[in-house]
Amino acid sequence: MASFMEEMQKPKLRELLETGIQLLEEVEAATQPTGSKPIQEKVREALKLLEKASDMLSQLDLFSRNEDWEEIASADLKYLMLPALKGALTLKLVGSSKRLGLLQDAREHFMNFLTQTHSYHVADFQLPWAQSSSTEGNPAATSDAQEQNLVAMASQRQTKIQRYKQKKAVEQRLSSLKSAVESGQADDERVREYYLLQLRRWISISLDEIENIEQEIEILRERDSLGETSASRSSPQERPPLKPFVLTRSVAQAQVFGAGYPSLATMTVNDWYEQRQKNEVSPTLQEAEKQAPPSETFTVSEKEEPDLEQKEDEDENALHRMQEWDDWKDTHPRGYGNRQNMG
């Protein structure tokens, strides 16, 4: 009787799943930082509940790989979301030192979910690891790496756009069915459609999250490798020991004050000036006269005399013409000869 009461007091599988989903929705809708203590407590509590639900689900053995999603009961379809929910909650955990391990765990949860839904034909999609292996095994694709990258980028972009549109359409349909299903007023057909749409929504989320996880794992590994190389470079290199030497006073003194020192003075400035005066010879008087410039002469040559007389005559003629012009202007004022048309 006691064991029966304990079994009755244990949370049911449906309650564990619903509580875990509710905590995940609260974490995603919260305005607090993800690394805050209340949010992290909710994430850990939700993960704990979903782990219990996974253990109970494995004990019940509800699903078989030989079945299709149409053969699963409508109330049991929602339990296929458990791996995806655990992957989303694992990404919410904060821990810089354990980030790589958390990413690997989340990727494993998403891969389990995609593998399970793909085997049940819940949606028409291709597994990411199967797509990459088929591309690598194609010899025609590997012949030209640049063309292969361009084609892959274009197809990946088109797939993301199509997936985004499908996700928006699914979310819009889910919002219209959610109230009826949660209140228990929906029939079996609507309940089945609701959980099927939930699975397809999580398929799109899982595919996007796996791509993001792969990129983040690559960045973390490159950072770790760079940190190791910088640490190895910063370690002190082994150098051979220095040989001891003794600086003797006599050797240093000979190098500074010895006869071979290049800047040692040989004579004073006065001695150099007297020696230069003795070596120089003063020029003689005749040489000085030859070197002197010729004196300037101010006498006018005979050839220039007619030119001077001609210039004087021209100056006199010009002066005479100017005087005559002044006299004419005195006797003829302005306007003197223009009197015929005056009234």
RAQUILIN-V272148 format. One line per field, one symbol per residue. psi: psi as a letter, one per 20 degrees, with the letter a starting at -180 (. if undefined). Layout:
# RAQUILIN-V272148
psi = ???
This chain:
# RAQUILIN-V272148
psi = hghhhhhhiqqrgghgghgghghghhghiqiqqhjqghghghghgghgghgghgghhhhhlhqqiirrhhiqqhiihhiiighhghghhhhiqpohhjgghhghgghgghhgghgghhhjlhrorppghhghhhhhiohhhihohghggggggghgghgggghgghgghghghhhhighhghijiqrhghgghghghgghghgggggghgghggghggghhhghhhhghhhhhiqpqpqqqqpqqpoqhgghhhhgjrhjphjpqhrrhgghgghhhhhqpqqrgghhhhhqqqqppjqprhhighhghghgghhgghhghhghhgghhhinrpjgjmjgjp.
